[in-house]
Amino acid sequence: MILLDTDHLTMLNYISNPRCQALMMSMKVSPDQHFGTTIISVEEQWRGWFAYISRFKDVRRQVKAYKDLVELTGS
């Protein structure tokens, strides 16, 4: 199993970024196709999203941020 850290998870959100493309290619050609992460990385991702959302005082901008978060989680 290959563990992805918080930086990997963040990078995977930026599909058009060359670093994301390189990471995805490395994952694609890896002989080990079992990928995971730690609960600590999950917590860090959630904390980052909640900090991002809380910066918006305009509810409409919060709704957009929440929609992005839902899309990220695959819900």
N, C-alpha and C positions, 0 to 999 in steps of 0.2 A: 504494500500500500504506500502511496505517495501522499504526504500531508502538505496541503497548501496553507500558507500562513496568511495573516491579515493583508499583507501587501499584495500577495497573489490574488486574493479575493477582490481587492479593490481594483487591481489592474484589469481583471476580467470584465469590469463594467465599462471599459473604454475600448470597444471593439475596433474602432478605426485607428487606435494608437499602435504604432509599430511594435512597442514592447508587449502589448496584449497579443498581437498577431504572433510574435515570436514565442510567447508562453503557450499559446494554443497549439502552435505547431509542435513544440516540445512535448506537450501532453498527447497530441495525436500520434506521434511516432514512438512514444515511450512503450517499452515492452510490458511494463506494468500499467494496466489500464484501470486500476483501482485507486481512485482519488478520494481523499477525505480532508477534513479540517478538524481543528480542536474546538472545544466549546469556548475557549478563551478568544479565539479568532471570531467566532460567532458573536460573542458578547461585544467585542470591540467594533464589529461592523454595526451592530444595533445601536450602540452608544453614539457612533458617528452619525448615523441616520437621525436619531432623536435630537442630537445637537443641531444638525442641519435644519430639521423641521422646526425646532423651537425658535430659530432665528427669525422666522417669518411671523410677523404680527398680522398680516393680511391673510384671512382664512382661505381665500382663493389660492394663494401661493402654497399654503399648507396642504390643501387638497391635492394639488399637482404633485407635491413632494410625497405625500402618502400614496398616491397612485403609482409613482415611480418605485416606491418601496414594495408595494404589493407585486408589481411586475417583476422586481428583482427576486422576490421569494417564490415566484412561480405560482402564486395563488390565483 
